[in-house]
Amino acid sequence: MDTITSADGTDVRVYDEGRGPAVLIIGPGLDDGTRTKNLAGLLATRFRVVRLHRRQYRMDLKTSGPCSIADEVDDVLAVAASVGEPLIVYGHSSGGVVALEALAASARSFAGAVIFEPAAVTSRPLAGENGEVTTRARAAIAAGKPGTALTIFMRDTVGLPPWQARLAGTLSSLVPHYRELVPAQIDDLEALDRLGVRLDTYAQVTVPTLLLGGDRSPARLTERLDAIEHVMPQADKVVMHKRDHGADLKAPKLLADIIETFADKVLNHPE
């Protein structure tokens, strides 16, 4: 693992592998940079792939106070500056929001972007009008029930059917690595709601962008993707057949092929 220094002096942790044009991967919630290892390995045969260990999921930084989306954008831009040339950024879920914000903050840093079902606020807050999802999830965490907290999040924010949300919560509670990250997932949720609706900002993004979704993803996720597509008419959208929000884990080769094809198009025929 390598380190880079962010604008506020915080060390940014990344996994750096492969050679060629650079692809930066910003993972979704509950990811410390290891979730996308298989995806990165596939891309690293042709690209330099940099996987970000997101600040929001750095347990060693949790005593420093809340982490904002802006903090994570600063980390992304520090990575981009260290690469030294416009790169392709892949952002997934809340990582997709970080990617969109980075595009808006410094378009010149990026040659293109692939955004998978960004967890953006497009109308009502993700945690409900009064933050009830966050309140109930925090209470479950305080009671020593991180699995219950994740069940609440998966059901009431992500929109999974109750049985799938319970399964996700149960499995996370059995794996120490994920159990430790559950409170950070709720921090991530709060950071997204603090950011608020940014559709007007995304409408100004001119970096070539591919919006990705799955036809088996929860309706709430596809509705947010559609809302972003509506304000980014210059962006293309691809819906992956028989895939859902976990396509990076279940079909990494398919996803890698999509990113590779997009990167070749953008890098060989820049807008």
C-alpha positions in Angstrom: 0.0 0.0 0.0 1.3 3.5 -0.9 0.5 6.8 0.7 -0.1 10.3 -0.8 -0.6 13.5 1.1 -4.0 15.2 0.8 -4.7 19.0 0.9 -5.2 19.0 4.7 -2.1 16.9 5.4 -3.9 13.6 5.9 -2.2 10.6 4.4 -4.2 9.0 1.6 -3.8 5.2 1.3 -3.9 3.6 -2.1 -3.2 0.2 -3.8 -1.2 0.8 -7.0 -0.7 -1.9 -9.6 -0.2 -2.4 -13.3 1.1 0.0 -16.0 -0.4 2.1 -18.7 -3.1 4.8 -18.6 -4.4 5.3 -15.1 -7.7 4.2 -13.7 -8.7 5.3 -10.2 -11.2 3.1 -8.4 -13.4 4.6 -5.6 -15.3 1.8 -4.0 -18.8 1.8 -2.4 -19.8 1.7 1.2 -18.1 -0.9 3.5 -15.0 -0.8 1.3 -11.5 -0.2 2.4 -10.1 -0.7 -1.1 -10.0 -4.5 -1.0 -13.5 -5.1 -2.3 -12.4 -4.2 -5.8 -9.2 -6.3 -5.8 -10.5 -8.7 -8.5 -11.8 -5.9 -10.7 -8.5 -4.1 -10.4 -6.5 -7.2 -11.2 -8.4 -7.6 -14.4 -7.8 -4.0 -15.4 -4.2 -4.0 -14.4 -3.3 -6.2 -17.4 -3.6 -3.0 -19.5 -3.9 -0.1 -17.1 -2.2 1.4 -14.0 -5.0 0.8 -11.5 -5.1 2.8 -8.2 -7.6 1.7 -5.6 -8.4 4.2 -3.0 -8.8 3.2 0.7 -11.5 5.8 1.3 -11.0 8.2 4.2 -14.6 7.5 5.4 -13.6 3.9 6.0 -10.3 4.6 7.7 -10.8 3.4 11.3 -7.5 5.1 12.3 -9.0 8.5 11.4 -12.4 8.2 13.2 -11.2 10.3 16.2 -10.6 13.2 13.9 -14.3 14.1 13.6 -16.8 13.6 10.8 -15.5 13.0 7.3 -17.2 14.9 4.6 -17.6 14.2 0.9 -15.4 17.2 0.3 -12.6 15.6 2.4 -12.8 12.5 0.2 -12.8 14.7 -3.0 -9.6 16.3 -1.8 -8.1 12.8 -1.4 -9.1 11.9 -5.0 -7.6 15.1 -6.4 -4.4 14.4 -4.5 -4.2 11.0 -6.1 -5.0 12.5 -9.5 -2.2 15.1 -9.0 0.2 12.3 -8.1 -0.6 10.4 -11.3 0.3 13.5 -13.3 -2.0 13.0 -16.2 -5.8 12.9 -16.7 -7.1 9.6 -15.6 -10.2 7.5 -15.8 -12.2 7.4 -12.6 -14.6 4.6 -11.6 -16.9 5.3 -8.7 -19.4 3.0 -7.2 -22.4 4.0 -5.0 -21.3 6.5 -2.5 -17.9 6.3 -4.2 -19.8 7.4 -7.3 -20.9 10.5 -5.6 -17.3 11.2 -4.6 -16.3 10.7 -8.2 -19.0 13.1 -9.5 -18.0 15.8 -7.0 -14.3 15.4 -8.0 -15.3 15.8 -11.7 -17.1 19.0 -10.8 -14.2 20.3 -8.7 -11.4 19.6 -11.2 -12.5 18.5 -14.7 -9.0 18.8 -16.0 -7.8 16.0 -13.7 -10.0 13.4 -15.5 -10.1 12.0 -19.0 -13.4 10.2 -18.3 -15.6 8.7 -15.7 -17.6 5.5 -15.1 -20.2 5.9 -12.4 -22.1 2.9 -11.1 -25.4 3.7 -9.4 -24.3 6.8 -7.4 -25.9 7.1 -4.0 -26.7 10.7 -4.6 -29.5 12.7 -2.9 -31.8 13.5 -5.8 -35.0 14.5 -3.9 -35.7 13.5 -0.2 -32.7 12.8 2.1 -31.4 9.2 2.0 -32.0 8.7 5.7 -35.5 10.1 5.5 -36.8 13.6 6.2 -35.9 13.6 9.9 -32.9 11.3 9.6 -34.8 8.4 11.1 -32.7 5.8 9.4 -29.5 7.2 10.9 -31.2 7.5 14.3 -32.3 3.9 14.4 -29.1 2.6 13.0 -27.0 4.5 15.5 -29.2 3.1 18.3 -28.6 -0.4 17.1 -24.8 0.1 16.9 -24.9 1.5 20.5 -26.7 -1.6 21.6 -24.0 -3.8 20.1 -26.0 -4.8 17.1 -24.2 -3.7 13.9 -26.0 -6.4 11.9 -29.3 -4.8 12.8 -27.9 -1.4 11.9 -26.9 -2.6 8.5 -30.3 -4.3 8.0 -32.0 -1.0 8.7 -29.7 0.8 6.2 -30.1 -1.8 3.5 -33.9 -2.0 3.8 -34.8 1.7 4.3 -32.1 3.5 2.4 -30.9 1.1 -0.3 -34.3 -0.4 -0.8 -33.5 -4.1 -0.6 -36.4 -6.4 0.2 -36.6 -7.1 3.9 -35.3 -10.7 3.6 -32.3 -9.6 1.6 -31.6 -6.7 4.0 -31.7 -9.1 7.0 -29.4 -11.5 5.2 -26.9 -8.7 4.4 -27.1 -7.6 8.1 -26.6 -11.1 9.4 -23.7 -11.9 7.2 -21.9 -8.6 8.1 -22.3 -9.3 11.8 -20.5 -12.6 11.4 -17.5 -11.2 9.6 -15.3 -9.0 11.8 -13.9 -7.0 8.9 -17.4 -5.8 7.9 -18.8 -5.6 11.4 -16.1 -3.0 12.2 -17.0 -0.9 9.1 -20.8 -0.7 9.7 -20.6 2.5 11.8 -18.6 4.1 9.0 -21.4 3.1 6.6 -23.8 5.2 8.7 -21.2 8.0 8.8 -21.2 7.8 5.0 -24.9 8.1 4.9 -24.8 11.2 7.0 -22.1 12.7 4.8 -24.3 12.1 1.7 -27.3 13.8 3.3 -25.2 16.7 4.4 -24.0 17.2 0.8 -27.6 17.3 -0.3 -29.1 17.6 -3.8 -26.3 18.5 -6.3 -28.1 17.9 -9.7 -27.4 21.4 -10.8 -23.7 20.9 -10.2 -23.7 17.6 -12.1 -25.4 19.2 -15.0 -22.3 21.3 -15.5 -19.9 18.3 -15.7 -18.4 18.1 -19.2 -16.0 15.2 -18.7 -17.0 12.1 -20.8 -19.1 10.0 -18.5 -20.6 6.6 -18.6 -23.5 6.0 -16.1 -23.9 2.3 -15.2 -26.7 0.4 -13.6 -28.2 -3.1 -13.2 -31.6 -4.1 -14.2 -32.0 -6.1 -11.0 -31.0 -3.3 -8.7 -33.5 -1.8 -6.2 -35.8 0.8 -7.8 -34.5 3.6 -5.5 -31.0 3.1 -7.0 -32.2 3.1 -10.6 -34.4 6.2 -9.9 -31.4 8.1 -8.7 -29.4 7.0 -11.7 -32.2 8.2 -14.0 -32.3 11.6 -12.3 -28.6 12.1 -12.9 -28.9 10.9 -16.5 -31.7 13.5 -17.0 -29.4 16.4 -16.0 -26.3 15.0 -17.8 -27.5 14.6 -21.4 -23.9 14.4 -22.6 -23.4 11.3 -20.5 -24.1 7.8 -21.9 -25.9 5.1 -19.8 -25.6 1.4 -19.9 -27.9 -1.0 -18.0 -26.2 -4.3 -17.2 -28.6 -7.2 -17.9 -29.3 -9.6 -15.0 -27.0 -7.6 -12.7 -27.5 -5.6 -9.5 -25.6 -3.2 -7.3 -23.1 -5.9 -6.5 -22.0 -6.4 -10.1 -18.4 -5.5 -9.2 -18.3 -8.6 -7.0 -20.5 -11.0 -9.1 -19.3 -10.0 -12.6 -16.0 -8.3 -12.3 -14.9 -9.4 -15.8 -18.0 -7.9 -17.4 -17.5 -4.7 -15.5 -13.8 -4.6 -16.4 -14.7 -5.0 -20.1 -17.1 -2.1 -19.9 -14.5 0.2 -18.2 -11.8 -0.9 -20.6 -14.0 -0.3 -23.7 -14.9 3.1 -22.4 -11.4 4.0 -21.5 -10.1 3.0 -25.0 -12.8 5.2 -26.6 -12.1 8.2 -24.4 -8.3 8.0 -24.5 -8.1 7.3 -28.3 -10.9 9.7 -29.3 -11.0 12.5 -26.7 -13.9 14.8 -26.8 
